[in-house]
């Protein structure tokens, strides 16, 4: 089974995260920084979901494992 599509999706998310972090770090407007932070939050959630899919239920990408 090929992991290329998942790898491509992860790369897309990582690129979006890098762009947003750069925008947040170079913004002088607090409203823009807040919007970037909210977007970063969304993309991190998406990345975690992709990692969970990649791990196929092994629990490696979950934070509540072992509770």
N, C-alpha and C positions, 0 to 999 in steps of 0.2 A: 504494500500500500504506500502510495506516495504522500509525503508530507509537504510537498511544494505549495499547494493552495494555503495550508495553514501557516507555513513559513512566510508566504507572501502577505497574508493578512497581518501577522505579527509585525512584519517589517513596516507595513503601512501605518499601523498603530504607533510604532516606535518613532517613525518619521513625524507623525502628527504631534506626538508628545514633545519631541525635540523642538519643533517649530514653536509650539505654545510656550514652552519653558523659556525659550529665547525671547519671545514677544513679551512675556510677563516680566522677565528680568530687565528689559530695556524700556519698559513703559513708565512714563512719569504720571500717568493718569490712574488714580486708584480704581476707577470704574473699569478701565481696560484690564488692569491687573486682576480684579475680581472676576471678570468674564473669562479671562484666560485660566484662572484657577478652577473655575467651575467646569470649563471644557477639559482641563487636565483630569479632573475627577472622573468625568464621563469616559475619557479614553482609557484611564487606568482600570475602570470597571470592565470595559470591553476587553482589555488585555488579560485581565484575570479570567474572564469567561473563556477566552481562547485557550489560555493555558490549561484551564480545567478540561476543556474538550481534548486538548492534546494529551493530557494525562489519563484520559479515558476513565475517570472515576477512581483513580488510585488515591485521591486525597492529597496529592502533593501540592496542589495550588489552593487548597482551602485553608482558611484561618481558624475554623472551628474544629479541625481534626483533633480528636483525642479529648474533647470536652466531655 
